C-alpha cells in the first residue's frame, strides 16, 4: 500500500512539473497599434525568451477576438506569445 501511495505522489508531482513547464513566460511590451479588422496587434516588446527572439517591434495575431477589447495604442502590457500553426500569437494578457 505504501508503494502505491509513493507512486501516486510521484506521478502527481511529475504531472505538476510538466504542466508548469508548458506555461508560457510573460513578456513586457507596449501596444503600438491595434488592427481590429485583421485581429492583429503591433507590440514593442522585450526579449521573447520562449521563442528565442530579441527585443523588437512585431505584429502578432490574437488567440481570441475578445482580447482586442483589452488593448489600445500606448498601453503597457504583459503577454505570452506562442507559435501556433507557424504564426506568432498572443495567447495570454495581463
Order of alpha helices (4+ residues) and beta strands (2+ residues): alpha-beta-beta-beta-beta-beta
